[in-house]
Amino acid sequence: MKKTSDMKQEETVQEESLTGGENKAEKTQEEKTEKEKPETETRGDEEENKTEGKKGEEKKAEKKAFKKKTARDKKEEKIIELETKFNELSEKYLRLQAEFDNYRRRTMREKAELIKSGGEEILTGILPVIDDFERAIDSMENVSEEDAGKQGTLLIYSKFKEFLKQNNVKEIDALHKEFDVDHHEALTKIPAPEEKLKGKVVDVVQKGYMLNDKVIRFAKVVVGE
């Protein structure tokens, strides 16, 4: 009986040993699993953090690129605006310069005309006096050249003629010239005394004069037909 009891005790001890060994093995496995679990979770967290970090960097890069693009667009817009203003100012400057050139040319032309036509009224007023002197000289045709009156008249007449010459007044050559409406004023027409005088001036009733290139008095003429 005692042996039987001892055998039972041994079996019980063996079972407990086996059970204890299994429990220890299970505990060791659980501990190992638990140790591995944090490492796995940590690795997952690190990968997740890396992914989020990459996304954040990408967003930052996108924002930076957008800012650069915006700044570049603003610069381009500013350049276009400045170019437009420059073109407008250049066009305005060229227009003003052209207007000033036209004004300067017009002023110079008017000044030149004033210089050329300066004293036109006075010179035109002298012309009837010249006509009177010429009539007086024609009437003295039969008077002796030694006559004091004739000599005085010729002297004054020559001084008037010299005065007109100095002021660029010249007589219009009309007799036996082609009739020219720009220089002649036809008083009447008569049959031409010769075939070659048809359409030409056959007589000058009153002399015409020009101041520089401007007619200040048309020659009054008779035209042959």
VENTAGI-V118886 format. One record per residue. N is the residue number from 1. OMEGA is omega as a letter, one per 40 degrees, with the letter a starting at -180 (none if undefined). Layout:
BEGIN
n omega
N OMEGA
N OMEGA
END
This chain:
BEGIN
n omega
1 i
2 i
3 a
4 i
5 i
6 a
7 i
8 i
9 i
10 a
11 a
12 i
13 a
14 a
15 i
16 i
17 a
18 a
19 i
20 i
21 i
22 i
23 i
24 a
25 i
26 i
27 a
28 a
29 i
30 i
31 i
32 a
33 a
34 i
35 a
36 a
37 i
38 i
39 i
40 i
41 i
42 i
43 i
44 i
45 i
46 i
47 i
48 i
49 i
50 i
51 i
52 i
53 i
54 i
55 i
56 i
57 i
58 i
59 i
60 i
61 i
62 i
63 i
64 i
65 i
66 i
67 i
68 i
69 i
70 i
71 i
72 i
73 i
74 i
75 i
76 i
77 i
78 i
79 i
80 i
81 i
82 i
83 i
84 i
85 i
86 i
87 i
88 i
89 i
90 i
91 i
92 i
93 i
94 i
95 i
96 i
97 i
98 i
99 i
100 i
101 i
102 i
103 a
104 i
105 a
106 i
107 i
108 i
109 i
110 i
111 i
112 i
113 i
114 i
115 a
116 a
117 a
118 i
119 a
120 a
121 i
122 a
123 i
124 i
125 i
126 a
127 i
128 i
129 i
130 i
131 a
132 i
133 a
134 i
135 i
136 i
137 i
138 a
139 a
140 a
141 a
142 i
143 a
144 a
145 a
146 a
147 a
148 i
149 i
150 a
151 i
152 a
153 i
154 i
155 i
156 i
157 a
158 i
159 i
160 a
161 i
162 i
163 i
164 a
165 i
166 i
167 i
168 i
169 i
170 a
171 i
172 i
173 a
174 a
175 i
176 i
177 i
178 i
179 a
180 a
181 i
182 a
183 a
184 i
185 a
186 i
187 a
188 i
189 i
190 i
191 a
192 i
193 i
194 a
195 a
196 a
197 i
198 a
199 a
200 i
201 a
202 i
203 i
204 i
205 i
206 a
207 i
208 a
209 i
210 i
211 a
212 i
213 a
214 i
215 i
216 i
217 a
218 i
219 i
220 a
221 i
222 a
223 i
224 i
225 none
END
